[in-house]
Amino acid sequence: MTEHKPTLDFASFGLKEAIVKTVSQLGYESPSPIQAESMPPLLDGRDILGQAQTGSGKTAAFALPLLSRLNIKQRSPQILVLAPTRELAIQVSEAFQKYASQLEGFHVVPIYGGQDYRVQFRALDRGVHVVVGTPGRVMDHMRKGSINLDNLQCLVLDEADEMLRMGFIDDVEWVLEQIPTEHQTALFSATMPKPIAKIAKRYLNEPALIKVQDKTATVDTVRQRYWMVSGMHKLDALTRILEVEDTDGIIIFARTKMMTIALAEKLEARGFAAEALNGDMSQNLREATVNKLKSGKLDILIATDVAARGLDVPRISHVINYDVPYDTESYVHRIGRTARAGREGDAILFISPREKRMLRSIEKATNQKIERMDLPSHSHVNERRVDKFKQRITDTLTNGKDNQLFADIVESYSIEHDVPPVEIAVALASMAQGDSPLILRADEKVRFEQFDRNDRRDRGGGRERKDSGDRRDRRERKERKPKGDPVTQGMERFHISVGKAHGAKPASIVGAISTVAGLSDKEIGRIELHDQFSFIELPFGMPKDIFNDLKKTTIGGQKLAISVVKNTASRPKFSKGKSKAKGGKRKRNFNKKR
């Protein structure tokens, strides 16, 4: 069934134990090609010149080995990463924070244009180990003397060709001229134009040359679509897709072993025949699970990348990327599980607004446009549910079993109670359906959101620029009313452990919470800033998984540690469907128990 090849794991590279542990918890099972080739020379202190596409996993390729060499006791910048855009700077900074989660006392700061200098001054003054910034803003700090690079160990130039394209290459060279001569340099670029090659020749010292070949060709028989969906709605979105798509066998990819188990249990609870496949399972159990999928006894398999490697099941009609893969090559391997043996197949990618960079990377690497899925309407969902219910009746009538006993019971009941057979059939159908409603009500909202490809929160690839004044003003106005004010209808007040002293602003709080919780700016209520903490209103009934994610979310290196302010919930009132929050717009109710 599955061909097993020996694969490297992260522990085999000699990474720091805390880093290996974190990587394992994040669900990384084996390194991507760029990671496998970059980590050894970086751990040895060598310069490297790496050519790899965006989405190849290169952030981990340099972050993991550099973190393993970090002196955590030295509170001055040891690693400087230059990135072309503030979006990438924030993304790389968050990756460092995530990979260093078990390095006590670790600090990273992103610095970029458009953010208040005072926020960045305070972060730098507190002491940082890693600085990730755009070239122009890094230059400004170096000129002001607010960043001390005397103890710099490594400079990383990320997406160097993009910095060239955007006109930052002179700034990059200026930085290279100013930093200490004795340091390690890692240059990554998707392409190698002459100016980048010239910089590499001038500033890199006998670098290890790493070029990852693009192996991302896909077959034309796979229809690729994406669903732009926020984290809290993924399960609901998945359920709708499974209800309306014409499917046979399905593989759903999740990043971690724990997620494969959790998702399988949730789908089973919703009536789907689903099982997990991951590396913790015995070989016998793995084979039995795959055989059930092949024979049709099982319809849905939730798997990790490693567990599904080499899997060949011809009846797989759909591959669903429930979690975005770490690199484009993994995506291609995943969707290669469908359209086998000359058949056609479907690949569906769940993507959040923050992950749209990866969507573009996949399209670029595969040289194919991925189309957006349409939201299924209530009538479409209901039509499919009724069709499936009718099919259950047909299957029962034609299954070859002797149903004479039930026929006698129905006939007897009809005579004894003078009830027409059709009414008895209605009662039996209701019994069979149970408490779960067959039809979606017209006023029942489907709890997931579509975002346009040009969603305003997606600004990857743009130049450094000032935040638009009207947007900032709109967010700043959220800060405001005295603590004693009643909570907005349909909202709940929360305490978060970040405040003015941590450089927090309403805009940064709204940005962090909206990203994790999948809320729009308008769905976040009043924010009350204090020095060491803040209060914020969020929709009533936050799901437990979102609540736990927000607890771990950081702003300026400080965890939110969110908690409910007791007795402040204002439950939504939907009198005649007209209960509205401020501004005349209905506030979202999470409608789940925490």
C-alpha angles and dihedrals in degrees: 000000000000122000110221120208125182110259132192119246127206094252091064093068097065096249118165111280093240090054093050090050092051093047090052092050090051089057099248103151104174133003123260117240094264090049094048092051099039102046100066097054092041091052088050091054096248126144114247135201108202127187112195138135125253107270095036093113095256096143090066088040091068103021097058098052094039092051089050090059095045122121100221092191092062107083099197129090111286097163126043120187120191116203130179099233137033089236091059091043090055092045093051091044091053090049091054090048091050095048091046095048091120096045101097113223095015117152132187127176130195114213121191143145119281095039121104111265090222091063090053093044091055093048092049093045091055089061127258136202098201131033120194115186151145114262097246096051093044088053091051092053092047091052092047091049091235093124121055114202098174091114096043112145102176140018118201121197105199119196092357093178090057090053088052092049092050094050098252098118094100089053090050091052091048090055091047090053094051103046124086115285093229104072141106119254128202117187120190124186134161090216132022110225118178097261090054092046088050092053091048091052093048102042107025120084113221092317126202105249113225124180120172112205115228107247097169104115111141132197122257091227092072115088107211123205136165133213116206103214138155122241099253092053100048097100092048091048091049091050092053092049091051089049098051105031121090098237141169116177117359134198116198115194121215127177101231138042090235091054092053090057096042093048093047090053093048093050092047088053087055092053102263124131099238136152136177127245117194143141095267092067122097117250092248092053091046091053092046091051094049091046090055089053091049094049095047096248087114124041105182130045120187108202145168120234094255095046092053095046110129093004111155115186112153095203094064104120098167138036113193119194098209089171120035111250119246093240140013094251091059089052091055092048090051098051089044087075089077132055090046125161094020095306129130122248145185129232120193123190123200107210132175124214089256091055098054090108087067091049090057091044091054092049090049095046095046093038088226133115113236110216124221117246119238119239110252111241124230090252092051093050092045092047091054092046092052092047091052091047090052090048090055088055091049092048091050092049093049102037092103095240121137104253095171092112091059091045090055092048093051093046091048092048091049092054096042096048099028091235121149114245091241091061090050089050089053091052092048091048090052090050091051093049093050122189095328109099114239095209129050110235116241091241094047110108120221101234102227135082136223118214123200117246087245093052107166092236091064108086101147114147096025126124124256107278143160118271110256109263097224092053092049091047091050091053094041090057088065088073109084147067124102117270092248095064116115116258116261114262112273092015138106128210120236134189117224126189097230127090146150092302089062093051092255119159131179089255094054092045092049091046095051096044096042090052096051098036096039092234127144120235090256092057092060114085134206121335121206113196123206130170099264102014143014141209124228136181117227132173114286119261104032112194115248095240092054091045090053092047091052091051089062096041115112134210115194090348093305119116116235092223086191119203136174118257100227122242094012100104115120105198116217118262114206101188105173088338093288105106106127138178125224116310092034094274124123113248119229118251112208086212094203133105117246 
